[in-house]
Amino acid sequence: MNITMEKANCSMCMPVTLLGRFVIDTIQEMGRIALFFSNTLLRIFAPPIKLEHLFQQIHFIGMKSLLIICLTALFTGMVLGLQGYYTLVKFGSEALLGTAVALTLIRELGPALTALMVTGRAGSSMAAEIGIMRISEQIDALDTMDIEPIRFLISPKMAACLVSFPLLTAIFDVVGIIGGYLTGVVLLGINAGTFFTRMEMGVLMRDITGGFIKSLVFALIVATICCYQGYTTHTRRGGFGARGVSQATTSAVVISSVLILVSDYVLTSFLL
């Protein structure tokens, strides 16, 4: 009888135990990520600063993402112009199309879509690269040679993200506005002067500043999550070797994308 009661109590406590274990594991993981982030950020400014490594990462993260950013921005702006026109024309406010397109791009879509595109192209590559270095023991070799792996591998990537994301966001905004102009003015016949005048009147400096603040936060998120997932590939429970790298890369893209969208909402609530 006692044994039966004990088994029943254990089965009732199992969900609570699993929930507690999940909460503890989550808090521990957040702590490890916070330490990884702080160590990486501090080592960006530790002398000597290797500008060569920084320029290489800026070229990889920023320059090589330029084409996909421009294509995404152009068609995003064109879609905004098309949808915005047929929405505003119902209220007789089609003259505000330039303001609507510019504010939507500068405040929200520019920083968010730029970060998502760079995450898919460069973030996944960073996670895979560092993960392969981890499973092939190249990072352990750096430790053996008394070279800090975080300072040598991770910090230049984070610094490059901090430089590249705002620049790519600015390019996204400009190209997206051009796309809205092509749709609204060239295709739908809105007056070009009205388009740009209303845009100039409606867009404030705080809107532009808010977009750049978002891009910097997204840069920190992408660099931290993608590099951390690759750096800790060897600790994954799902598998080691190539399977672990693939899982780390997938987790890096998914977690970064979700955090970008969540932080976008949080930042918008503070910046508006």
N, C-alpha and C positions, 0 to 999 in steps of 0.2 A: 504493500500500500504506500509506504513512504517513498519507495523507488518510483512508483507511478506519479506521485505528487511532485517529486523533484523533477522528473522529466517534463511534466506539464508546466512547472514554473520556468524551466530552462527554455521551453519553446515559446512561452509568453515574453520572456526577456530578450529573445534573440533579435527582434526588430529594433529594440532600444539599443542593444549592443552594437548592431550594425550601423545604426544612425550615429552613435557616439564615435565609433571608429572612423566613419566617413568625415565627421566634423573635425576630429583630431588630425586626420591625414590632410584635410584641406587646409587647416591652419598652419600645419608644419610646411606644406608645399608653398603657401603664400609667404611664409617667413624665409624660406630658401630663395624664392624668387626676389624678395625684397633685398636680401643680402647680396645676391648676384647683381641686381640692378645698381645698388649703391657702390659696390666694388668696381663695376664697369664704368660708372659715371665718374668716380673719383680718379680713376687711372687715365681718363682722357687728358687730364691736365698735368699728369706726372711727367717731369722731364726725364730723359730727352724725348721730345715729340717727333715721331717719325712721319714727316709730311708726305713722304713717298707712299707709305701704306695708306694714308688718308686719301690722297688723290686717286689711288687705284680703286679704293672702295667707292668714292664719289663717282668715278667713271662707271663702275659696275652697277651701282644702285641707281644713280641719277641719269647719266647719259644714256645708258642702254634701256632705260625705261621710258625714254622720251617719246618714241614712236607710238607705243601703246597708249600713253597718256594723251597724246594729241588726237589720236583716232577716237578714243573714248570721249574726250572732251567735245570734239566736233559734233559727233552724233548725239551726245547728251544735250548740247546746246540747241541743235536742230529740233530734237524732240520737244524740248521745253518751249521753244518758240512756237511749234505747231500746236501743242496742247494748250499752251498759255493763250494763244490767239483765239482759239475756238471757245475757251472759257471766258475770256475777257469781253469778247464781242457780244456775248449774251447780255452784258451789263452796259454796253456802250463805252467800255473803258479800254479798247484795244491800243490806245496811245500809251498806256502804262506797260506795254509788253517789255520794253527794254529794261525798266526797273524790276519787273518780276523775274526776268531771266537772270539779270545780274545779281540780284539779292539771293536768289535760290542757289546760284553757283558759288558765290563768294561766301555765303554764310554756311551752307550745308554740303551741297553735292561736290564742290571742288575739293575741300579737304578730305571728305569721307571716301569718295571714289578714287582719288589719288592714292590714299593709304591702302585701299583694298586692292587696287591694281598692282601697286608695288609689293604688297604682301604676297600676292599670287606669283609674281615674277621673280623678285629678288629675295623676299623673305623665305620662301620655300628653298631656294638655292642656298641661302646662308645656313639654314637648319641642316640640310643634307650635307653640305661641305664640312661643317663642324662635327656632325654625327659620324661621318666617314673617318675624319681625323681621330675621333675618340675610339672607334672600334678597331682602327688600325694602329692604335697606341702611339700616334704621333704627338698627341697632347701629353701623354706620359713621358715621351722623349724630351719635350720642352721642359717639363718639370725636372727631369734628370740633368739637363744642361743649365739649370737655374735660370730659366726664362719663364716669366710669369705668363701663362697661357691667356688669361683674361686681358692683360695689357697688350699682348702681342696679337691676339686674334679677335677679341670681342670689342675692345674699346674703339679701334679704328672704324669698325662697322657702325657702332652707335653714333660716333661723331659724324660719319658720312651721312647717316640717316637724318641727323639734325640739320645738316647743311642742305641735303637734297630735297627733303619733303616740302619745306616752304617754297623753294624754287619751282619744283614740279607743280605745286598747288597754284602758284601764280600763273604758270604757263597754262594749266588746265582752265583757270578762270578766263584768261584772255581768249584762248581758242574756243571755249564754250560760248562766250559772248559773240564771237565771230559766227559760230554756228547758228545762234539765235538771230543774228542780223541777216544771215543768208535766208533763213526761213521767213522771218517777219517782214523784212524790207524787200528782198529780191523776189521771193516767191509769192508773198501775200500782199505786197504793195503798201505797207505802212511807210509813212514819211520817214526818211533817214534822219532828218534833223530832229523830229519829234522823238524818235527812238533813242538817240544819244543824249538829247537834252533832258528828257525825263529820267534817264539812267543817271546822269550827273547829279540831278537834284535829289534822287531817291537814295543813292548809295552814300553812306557816311563813312568817315574814317574808322569809326569803331566797328563797323561791319567787316572792313578789311583786316583790322587788327585781330578781331575775333577769329577769323578764318585762319590766320597765321598761328595764333595760339593753339588752335585745334591741330594744325599740322605738326607742330612741335610735340604735342602730347601724343599724337598718333605715331610719330617717329620713335619716341621712347618706348611705346608699347610694342611696336613691331620688332625693333631691335632687341629688346629684352626677351620677349617671348620666343622669338625664332631662334636666337642664339642659345637661350637656356634649354630649349627642347633638344637642340643638337648636342649641347655640352653635356647633358645628363642622359644621353642615349643609353649608356651602359647600365643605368639603374632601372630601366623599364622592366616591368614584369611580363609584358607581352611577348618579349623575345629579344634576342641579341643578334648582332650581325646585320645583314641586309634588311631583315624584317624589322629590327628595331629602328633602323634609320628611316625606313618607309613610314613606320608609325609615328616617329618623332616629327617627320616632315608634315604629315597629315595633321597632327595635333597642333603644330606651330601655325599652320594656315587657318585652321578652324578657330582656335582660341584667339588668335590675333584679330580675325575678322569679327568675332562676337564682341570682343573687348572694344574694338573701334566703334561699333554701333552703340554699345552701352555708354562708353565715355562720351560719344557725340551727344547723346541725350543729356547726360549730366552737365557737360560743358555748355550746351545750349541753354539749359535752365539757369545757369549762372551768368552767362554773357548777354542774354536778352535784356 
